[in-house]
Amino acid sequence: MVSHEAERYILLFCFQKQASVLKSPTTQLSTVFCNYWVHTSSALFQVFLQVIGVIAVAGVIIPGILIPIAPLLAIFLFLRHYFLQTSRDIKRLESITRSPVFSHLSSTIQGLSTIRAFRVQHQFQEMFDKYQNLHSEAWFLFLTTSRWFAVRLDGICCIFVTITAFGCLYFRDGLEPGAVGLALSYAVTLTGMFQWGVRQSAEIENLMTSVERVVEYAELESEAPWETDKQPPEHWPQEGSITFDSVSFSYSDSTPMVLKNLSIVFASREKVGIVGRTGAGKSSLISALFRLAEPEGRITIDGILTSEIGLHTLRQKMSIIPQDPVLFTGTMRKNLDPFKQHTDEDLWNALQEVQMKAVVEELPNKLETLLTESGSNFSVGQRQLVCLARAILRENRILIIDEATANVDPS
């Protein structure tokens, strides 16, 4: 038995190997997948030809042996169909239970210093063991079903070898010793080769469950049209008044309503604060306004119904500063002005207003400095200030703030 500590080191090694592959370009991932597919397919094709060759040789030497081949083939097809129905579901379960293991390990590695500071290593080890044991149960069940199938395939091969051997004895008078030896030696080779080839074909079909998960994401219901024929006035909205008229909102058809029959008016130039406990629907109000999911009822901005205009036009005319700062992989200029609508002077003035100008000036390439993923080369407070500067540059009439100063000092 392998100890938990050894299992952790083994899994960490596997995770590092997987991470090294994921960090490579997409073309390399495609190449690895294509190479694996070609190698497996060629091996299966080779096994298939060998099986046909063995049956053909045995049939030429002993034609009567072809009679029991039909029922054996029917039994094989039934077993394969029965096995794949169970194996695919178990493979899906194994993939689902594998994800928490890697996500927990990834978050643990990223927050290792915090975990050590609070001395909660034991709790994280227990959580990891829990996820690992759950995945091991599904993985062991998958291995058990594979061995169940392999034993029965070997049984079919043994029946074929037995029929061939007794056929040679029954028709011994009309057979040459060399032909008998050839038929028996070829039949014996089926024992390990046949079950391995069939298991590989089943494994390929099981691996296609990963493709199923990708297809599910590819077939997600799309948002509303990005652009529509109806265009608001050029300088819309001029006043910035928002009206909710009997608005109900839910994130999907299968979830309950978060907002129910909400009617409210936000007048122009008003500063409105929405207060409520967790789950009261504060963020859902923002989601309904930005149409992250289509609300029921009417939402109008300066008399224009938001459901009649394109999402690009609607979202471009409103600025939002989220509680969790969002930065994109790219230059500082791209994060401040993604649509390239402002001059360098405007960018520096916005950074000056949020007290980030000195920080950006110290960067190697200033506005052209590349930010790492999610802006991790800045502190959380600095990322929040960059989001504030981005909102200042937009100069929209409608500004939505979701605890924007939660990570920023009062000064």
KETORBA-261680 format. One record per residue (C-alpha): x, y, z; residue in one letter; residue number from 1. Coordinates in steps of 0.1 Angstrom, whole numbers, m for minus. Layout:
c1 | c2 | c3 | r | k
X | Y | Z | A | NUM
...
//
This chain:
c1 | c2 | c3 | r | k
0 | 0 | 0 | M | 1
12 | 35 | m8 | V | 2
11 | 60 | 20 | S | 3
m8 | 93 | 17 | H | 4
24 | 113 | 17 | E | 5
38 | 92 | m12 | A | 6
5 | 96 | m30 | E | 7
7 | 134 | m26 | R | 8
42 | 135 | m41 | Y | 9
31 | 113 | m70 | I | 10
0 | 134 | m77 | L | 11
21 | 166 | m74 | L | 12
45 | 152 | m100 | F | 13
16 | 143 | m123 | C | 14
1 | 178 | m118 | F | 15
34 | 195 | m127 | Q | 16
36 | 173 | m159 | K | 17
1 | 182 | m168 | Q | 18
7 | 219 | m161 | A | 19
38 | 219 | m183 | S | 20
17 | 206 | m212 | V | 21
m10 | 231 | m206 | L | 22
15 | 260 | m206 | K | 23
26 | 249 | m241 | S | 24
10 | 265 | m272 | P | 25
m23 | 252 | m285 | T | 26
m6 | 238 | m316 | T | 27
15 | 215 | m294 | Q | 28
m16 | 203 | m276 | L | 29
m32 | 195 | m309 | S | 30
m1 | 178 | m321 | T | 31
1 | 156 | m290 | V | 32
m36 | 147 | m293 | F | 33
m33 | 139 | m331 | C | 34
m2 | 118 | m325 | N | 35
m20 | 98 | m298 | Y | 36
m50 | 93 | m319 | W | 37
m29 | 82 | m350 | V | 38
m8 | 58 | m328 | H | 39
m39 | 42 | m312 | T | 40
m58 | 40 | m344 | S | 41
m30 | 24 | m363 | S | 42
m25 | m1 | m334 | A | 43
m62 | m10 | m335 | L | 44
m62 | m13 | m372 | F | 45
m32 | m37 | m369 | Q | 46
m49 | m58 | m343 | V | 47
m81 | m59 | m364 | F | 48
m61 | m72 | m394 | L | 49
m43 | m98 | m373 | Q | 50
m77 | m111 | m360 | V | 51
m91 | m114 | m395 | I | 52
m59 | m131 | m406 | G | 53
m61 | m157 | m378 | V | 54
m97 | m165 | m385 | I | 55
m90 | m167 | m423 | A | 56
m60 | m191 | m417 | V | 57
m81 | m213 | m394 | A | 58
m110 | m212 | m418 | G | 59
m89 | m222 | m448 | V | 60
m74 | m251 | m429 | I | 61
m106 | m262 | m412 | I | 62
m136 | m247 | m430 | P | 63
m161 | m261 | m404 | G | 64
m146 | m238 | m378 | I | 65
m163 | m208 | m393 | L | 66
m197 | m221 | m381 | I | 67
m192 | m213 | m344 | P | 68
m176 | m180 | m353 | I | 69
m210 | m164 | m358 | A | 70
m224 | m170 | m322 | P | 71
m190 | m160 | m307 | L | 72
m192 | m128 | m327 | L | 73
m227 | m121 | m314 | A | 74
m216 | m127 | m278 | I | 75
m186 | m104 | m283 | F | 76
m208 | m76 | m297 | L | 77
m233 | m80 | m268 | F | 78
m205 | m78 | m242 | L | 79
m189 | m48 | m258 | R | 80
m222 | m29 | m260 | H | 81
m231 | m39 | m224 | Y | 82
m196 | m29 | m212 | F | 83
m195 | 5 | m229 | L | 84
m229 | 16 | m215 | Q | 85
m215 | 12 | m180 | T | 86
m179 | 22 | m187 | S | 87
m189 | 55 | m203 | R | 88
m209 | 66 | m173 | D | 89
m181 | 55 | m149 | I | 90
m156 | 75 | m170 | K | 91
m177 | 106 | m168 | R | 92
m179 | 101 | m130 | L | 93
m142 | 96 | m128 | E | 94
m136 | 128 | m148 | S | 95
m159 | 148 | m125 | I | 96
m142 | 135 | m94 | T | 97
m108 | 142 | m108 | R | 98
m113 | 179 | m113 | S | 99
m116 | 188 | m76 | P | 100
m83 | 170 | m69 | V | 101
m64 | 192 | m94 | F | 102
m82 | 224 | m85 | S | 103
m76 | 219 | m48 | H | 104
m39 | 211 | m54 | L | 105
m36 | 242 | m76 | S | 106
m52 | 265 | m51 | S | 107
m31 | 250 | m23 | T | 108
2 | 256 | m42 | I | 109
m8 | 292 | m50 | Q | 110
m18 | 299 | m13 | G | 111
10 | 279 | 3 | L | 112
24 | 309 | 22 | S | 113
m10 | 318 | 36 | T | 114
m17 | 282 | 46 | I | 115
16 | 280 | 65 | R | 116
10 | 314 | 81 | A | 117
m23 | 302 | 96 | F | 118
m9 | 267 | 103 | R | 119
m38 | 249 | 86 | V | 120
m17 | 224 | 67 | Q | 121
m35 | 195 | 83 | H | 122
m69 | 208 | 72 | Q | 123
m58 | 211 | 36 | F | 124
m42 | 176 | 37 | Q | 125
m75 | 162 | 50 | E | 126
m94 | 180 | 22 | M | 127
m69 | 167 | m4 | F | 128
m72 | 131 | 10 | D | 129
m110 | 134 | 8 | K | 130
m110 | 145 | m28 | Y | 131
m83 | 119 | m37 | Q | 132
m102 | 90 | m20 | N | 133
m134 | 100 | m39 | L | 134
m115 | 100 | m72 | H | 135
m98 | 67 | m63 | S | 136
m132 | 51 | m57 | E | 137
m144 | 60 | m92 | A | 138
m110 | 51 | m108 | W | 139
m109 | 17 | m91 | F | 140
m145 | 11 | m103 | L | 141
m134 | 19 | m138 | F | 142
m104 | m5 | m136 | L | 143
m127 | m32 | m122 | T | 144
m151 | m29 | m151 | T | 145
m121 | m30 | m176 | S | 146
m108 | m62 | m160 | R | 147
m143 | m77 | m161 | W | 148
m145 | m71 | m198 | F | 149
m109 | m84 | m204 | A | 150
m117 | m117 | m186 | V | 151
m147 | m123 | m208 | R | 152
m128 | m115 | m239 | L | 153
m101 | m139 | m229 | D | 154
m129 | m165 | m224 | G | 155
m141 | m160 | m260 | I | 156
m105 | m164 | m272 | C | 157
m101 | m196 | m252 | C | 158
m133 | m210 | m267 | I | 159
m120 | m203 | m302 | F | 160
m87 | m220 | m294 | V | 161
m105 | m250 | m280 | T | 162
m128 | m253 | m310 | I | 163
m97 | m250 | m333 | T | 164
m78 | m277 | m313 | A | 165
m107 | m302 | m313 | F | 166
m114 | m294 | m349 | G | 167
m79 | m304 | m358 | C | 168
m83 | m336 | m339 | L | 169
m117 | m344 | m355 | Y | 170
m104 | m337 | m391 | F | 171
m69 | m351 | m384 | R | 172
m70 | m375 | m413 | D | 173
m72 | m348 | m440 | G | 174
m48 | m323 | m424 | L | 175
m11 | m319 | m426 | E | 176
9 | m315 | m394 | P | 177
23 | m282 | m405 | G | 178
m11 | m267 | m412 | A | 179
m23 | m279 | m378 | V | 180
6 | m262 | m361 | G | 181
1 | m230 | m380 | L | 182
m36 | m228 | m371 | A | 183
m30 | m236 | m334 | L | 184
m1 | m211 | m331 | S | 185
m21 | m184 | m347 | Y | 186
m52 | m191 | m326 | A | 187
m31 | m189 | m294 | V | 188
m19 | m154 | m303 | T | 189
m55 | m141 | m300 | L | 190
m56 | m147 | m262 | T | 191
m38 | m115 | m252 | G | 192
m39 | m95 | m285 | M | 193
m77 | m96 | m290 | F | 194
m87 | m84 | m256 | Q | 195
m61 | m57 | m256 | W | 196
m73 | m44 | m290 | G | 197
m109 | m44 | m280 | V | 198
m102 | m27 | m247 | R | 199
m82 | 0 | m266 | Q | 200
m112 | 6 | m289 | S | 201
m134 | 9 | m258 | A | 202
m109 | 33 | m242 | E | 203
m110 | 56 | m272 | I | 204
m148 | 57 | m270 | E | 205
m145 | 64 | m232 | N | 206
m121 | 92 | m238 | L | 207
m146 | 108 | m261 | M | 208
m165 | 118 | m230 | T | 209
m140 | 147 | m227 | S | 210
m152 | 158 | m262 | V | 211
m188 | 156 | m249 | E | 212
m180 | 181 | m222 | R | 213
m164 | 204 | m248 | V | 214
m194 | 201 | m271 | V | 215
m217 | 210 | m242 | E | 216
m199 | 243 | m238 | Y | 217
m199 | 248 | m276 | A | 218
m236 | 243 | m277 | E | 219
m245 | 267 | m249 | L | 220
m273 | 291 | m256 | E | 221
m258 | 323 | m270 | S | 222
m266 | 358 | m258 | E | 223
m288 | 382 | m275 | A | 224
m275 | 398 | m308 | P | 225
m244 | 419 | m305 | W | 226
m259 | 445 | m328 | E | 227
m295 | 451 | m339 | T | 228
m311 | 472 | m366 | D | 229
m325 | 497 | m340 | K | 230
m297 | 521 | m330 | Q | 231
m302 | 547 | m302 | P | 232
m292 | 584 | m308 | P | 233
m255 | 591 | m312 | E | 234
m250 | 607 | m278 | H | 235
m274 | 583 | m259 | W | 236
m279 | 584 | m230 | P | 237
m278 | 621 | m224 | Q | 238
m297 | 621 | m191 | E | 239
m289 | 586 | m177 | G | 240
m323 | 580 | m162 | S | 241
m331 | 542 | m157 | I | 242
m366 | 528 | m152 | T | 243
m374 | 492 | m141 | F | 244
m410 | 483 | m149 | D | 245
m422 | 450 | m134 | S | 246
m388 | 434 | m139 | V | 247
m383 | 397 | m129 | S | 248
m349 | 381 | m133 | F | 249
m334 | 346 | m130 | S | 250
m301 | 333 | m143 | Y | 251
m316 | 303 | m161 | S | 252
m350 | 288 | m168 | D | 253
m344 | 260 | m142 | S | 254
m335 | 284 | m113 | T | 255
m360 | 304 | m92 | P | 256
m365 | 341 | m97 | M | 257
m340 | 363 | m80 | V | 258
m358 | 396 | m87 | L | 259
m396 | 395 | m86 | K | 260
m418 | 422 | m101 | N | 261
m394 | 450 | m94 | L | 262
m405 | 485 | m103 | S | 263
m381 | 514 | m96 | I | 264
m369 | 547 | m112 | V | 265
m334 | 561 | m110 | F | 266
m335 | 597 | m119 | A | 267
m308 | 616 | m138 | S | 268
m277 | 626 | m118 | R | 269
m289 | 607 | m88 | E | 270
m265 | 588 | m66 | K | 271
m284 | 557 | m55 | V | 272
m270 | 532 | m30 | G | 273
m285 | 497 | m28 | I | 274
m281 | 479 | 6 | V | 275
m291 | 444 | 14 | G | 276
m279 | 411 | 29 | R | 277
m260 | 385 | 10 | T | 278
m283 | 370 | m16 | G | 279
m308 | 399 | m16 | A | 280
m303 | 405 | m53 | G | 281
m279 | 435 | m55 | K | 282
m256 | 419 | m81 | S | 283
m285 | 404 | m99 | S | 284
m298 | 440 | m104 | L | 285
m266 | 447 | m122 | I | 286
m268 | 415 | m142 | S | 287
m304 | 424 | m154 | A | 288
m292 | 459 | m164 | L | 289
m263 | 445 | m184 | F | 290
m285 | 417 | m198 | R | 291
m262 | 389 | m187 | L | 292
m294 | 369 | m187 | A | 293
m326 | 382 | m203 | E | 294
m349 | 397 | m177 | P | 295
m387 | 397 | m179 | E | 296
m404 | 431 | m179 | G | 297
m392 | 464 | m193 | R | 298
m359 | 482 | m185 | I | 299
m356 | 516 | m202 | T | 300
m327 | 541 | m203 | I | 301
m337 | 576 | m213 | D | 302
m369 | 561 | m228 | G | 303
m350 | 535 | m249 | I | 304
m359 | 499 | m242 | L | 305
m327 | 480 | m235 | T | 306
m340 | 447 | m249 | S | 307
m344 | 463 | m284 | E | 308
m308 | 474 | m289 | I | 309
m276 | 453 | m293 | G | 310
m256 | 442 | m263 | L | 311
m225 | 459 | m276 | H | 312
m242 | 493 | m277 | T | 313
m259 | 488 | m244 | L | 314
m228 | 477 | m224 | R | 315
m205 | 503 | m240 | Q | 316
m227 | 531 | m227 | K | 317
m224 | 520 | m191 | M | 318
m194 | 517 | m168 | S | 319
m190 | 493 | m140 | I | 320
m164 | 490 | m113 | I | 321
m167 | 455 | m98 | P | 322
m158 | 445 | m63 | Q | 323
m132 | 420 | m76 | D | 324
m109 | 440 | m100 | P | 325
m107 | 425 | m135 | V | 326
m76 | 431 | m157 | L | 327
m68 | 415 | m190 | F | 328
m36 | 399 | m203 | T | 329
m20 | 426 | m224 | G | 330
m5 | 461 | m221 | T | 331
m14 | 487 | m195 | M | 332
m27 | 508 | m224 | R | 333
m50 | 480 | m235 | K | 334
m64 | 476 | m200 | N | 335
m71 | 513 | m197 | L | 336
m84 | 519 | m232 | D | 337
m94 | 486 | m249 | P | 338
m112 | 504 | m278 | F | 339
m83 | 528 | m285 | K | 340
m105 | 559 | m282 | Q | 341
m83 | 581 | m260 | H | 342
m49 | 599 | m262 | T | 343
m19 | 593 | m241 | D | 344
m26 | 625 | m222 | E | 345
m61 | 613 | m213 | D | 346
m46 | 580 | m200 | L | 347
m20 | 598 | m178 | W | 348
m46 | 622 | m165 | N | 349
m68 | 592 | m155 | A | 350
m39 | 575 | m138 | L | 351
m31 | 608 | m120 | Q | 352
m66 | 610 | m106 | E | 353
m64 | 575 | m91 | V | 354
m28 | 581 | m78 | Q | 355
m13 | 554 | m101 | M | 356
7 | 576 | m124 | K | 357
39 | 573 | m103 | A | 358
36 | 535 | m102 | V | 359
31 | 532 | m140 | V | 360
60 | 556 | m147 | E | 361
83 | 533 | m128 | E | 362
74 | 503 | m151 | L | 363
100 | 494 | m177 | P | 364
78 | 503 | m207 | N | 365
53 | 525 | m189 | K | 366
19 | 522 | m208 | L | 367
33 | 495 | m230 | E | 368
42 | 472 | m201 | T | 369
27 | 438 | m204 | L | 370
5 | 427 | m175 | L | 371
7 | 391 | m164 | T | 372
m24 | 369 | m162 | E | 373
m52 | 387 | m142 | S | 374
m27 | 415 | m135 | G | 375
m9 | 394 | m108 | S | 376
22 | 417 | m110 | N | 377
1 | 444 | m92 | F | 378
m14 | 442 | m58 | S | 379
m52 | 439 | m54 | V | 380
m55 | 476 | m45 | G | 381
m35 | 487 | m75 | Q | 382
m57 | 465 | m98 | R | 383
m87 | 482 | m83 | Q | 384
m73 | 516 | m90 | L | 385
m66 | 506 | m126 | V | 386
m103 | 497 | m129 | C | 387
m112 | 531 | m115 | L | 388
m91 | 548 | m140 | A | 389
m107 | 528 | m168 | R | 390
m142 | 539 | m157 | A | 391
m130 | 575 | m155 | I | 392
m118 | 574 | m191 | L | 393
m152 | 561 | m204 | R | 394
m170 | 593 | m191 | E | 395
m204 | 575 | m193 | N | 396
m235 | 589 | m178 | R | 397
m242 | 557 | m160 | I | 398
m216 | 544 | m135 | L | 399
m223 | 513 | m115 | I | 400
m201 | 507 | m85 | I | 401
m200 | 473 | m67 | D | 402
m180 | 480 | m35 | E | 403
m153 | 494 | m57 | A | 404
m132 | 508 | m27 | T | 405
m132 | 475 | m8 | A | 406
m95 | 469 | m16 | N | 407
m84 | 506 | m17 | V | 408
m71 | 527 | 12 | D | 409
m92 | 557 | 22 | P | 410
m63 | 581 | 13 | S | 411
//
